[in-house]
Amino acid sequence: MILVTGATGTVGRHVVQLLHQGGHPFRAMSRHPPGAGAVRADFDDPASLRRAVTGVRAVFLLTAPAVPSPDHDLALLAAAREAGVASIVKLSAIGTGERFGEVTVGAWHQAAERAVRTSGMAWTMLRPSSFAANARHWAAIIDAGQPVPNLTGDGRQGVVDPRDIAAVAVEALTDPVHAGRTYTLTGPELLSVPEQARQLEQVIGRPVTTVDLPPADATRQLLAAGLPPAAVDATVTGSAWARAGHNAILTGDVAAVLGRPPATFRDWAEAHFVIDNKGAGERL
Ligand SMILES: NC(=O)c1ccc[n+]([C@@H]2O[C@H](COP(=O)([O-])OP(=O)(O)OC[C@H]3O[C@@H](n4cnc5c(N)ncnc54)[C@H](OP(=O)(O)O)[C@@H]3O)[C@@H](O)[C@H]2O)c1
């Protein structure tokens, strides 16, 4: 039995789909489970986690706390250890633990990674680059005729398709050969946000403009939008790190695990954006 946390999210939903297609027994965890094969559990409710991990061999561990913290990872690890879970595949992030000026990029993922590595369970670490699916938030902005806010300037990133992240996760969950490995997951090309916008406009046949949002402006806008200061800090730090060119990284890890090249941003856009009379609208 495989427990998929974050099962209703961007990556987790594809992990669930692939496990289902592969005939692997799984349990999809969410606070609002959608149906069969699902378990209702909350990282903030230890009793629900204990129920979720009962009889489980491997866990796909995806946390997305509103305020950056390793607490959700630690809670799941505690329950998993107690239940005798054998292995953990943790979704972390590229750049985790890198020093950038006075700050550490992905400090909360770093603490969680450390806990996973020392948990006594077998582990695989997945460190994806920027998700192609982040662009799904652009649909409403494009429809409104507004420019897409660009927090990373001309900084290029190895934008990766969440379906590839999920496919690697499923390999790691089902084949012990991946134990003890850390995979940095990128797409096949380095793209800045304006370059992504140009590709997207070719796919949807409508103009997609961007507006640069330097760190101080991004901080102001995100705070004004009501995000907790610690979440704003983490977002702006990661974006400034990428803006400075530190995430201009491509790896062969997706191809090495899957035996095929990673999908391009354009592949993702073609699969997920539709052109209709209403505008850019999103298919997923
Ligand atoms: N976006 C990027 O470019 C990027 C790049 C690298 C790494 N990452 C990492 O990717 C992760 C986010 O992945 P994602 O985009 O797939 O997430 P997502 O789409 O935001 O989904 C979050 C998932 O977590 C579940 N969840 C949230 N709070 C929960 C709680 N208290 N208890 C139980 N489940 C809870 C949600 O389920 P319910 O709401 O149904 O309960 C949902 O399934 C983060 O760790 C982030 O650091 C992101």
The ligand as an ORCA input file, in Angstrom:
! r2SCAN-3c Opt
* xyz 0 1
  N       5.341     25.520     -7.635
  C       6.630     25.333     -7.864
  O       7.192     25.880     -8.845
  C       7.423     24.415     -6.981
  C       8.755     24.122     -7.316
  C       9.484     23.245     -6.515
  C       8.881     22.669     -5.396
  N       7.582     22.973     -5.083
  C       6.979     22.340     -3.876
  O       5.805     21.653     -4.261
  C       4.953     21.564     -3.127
  C       3.556     21.982     -3.554
  O       3.073     21.002     -4.451
  P       1.719     21.202     -5.263
  O       1.845     22.441     -6.106
  O       1.391     19.910     -5.922
  O       0.717     21.524     -4.079
  P      -0.761     22.087     -4.206
  O      -1.268     21.959     -5.607
  O      -0.777     23.420     -3.533
  O      -1.576     21.063     -3.332
  C      -1.400     20.982     -1.947
  C      -1.884     19.612     -1.480
  O      -1.608     19.508     -0.084
  C      -2.807     19.139      0.577
  N      -2.812     19.766      1.897
  C      -2.610     21.088      2.170
  N      -2.679     21.291      3.499
  C      -2.931     20.077      4.070
  C      -3.121     19.635      5.407
  N      -3.077     20.477      6.446
  N      -3.331     18.310      5.623
  C      -3.394     17.450      4.577
  N      -3.228     17.803      3.290
  C      -3.006     19.108      3.045
  C      -3.938     19.632     -0.315
  O      -5.050     18.785     -0.140
  P      -6.501     19.261      0.389
  O      -6.584     20.754      0.243
  O      -7.438     18.503     -0.494
  O      -6.517     18.802      1.806
  C      -3.347     19.407     -1.700
  O      -3.569     18.073     -2.106
  C       5.553     22.457     -2.040
  O       6.242     21.659     -1.128
  C       6.513     23.342     -2.838
  O       7.583     23.822     -2.049
  C       6.841     23.831     -5.853
*
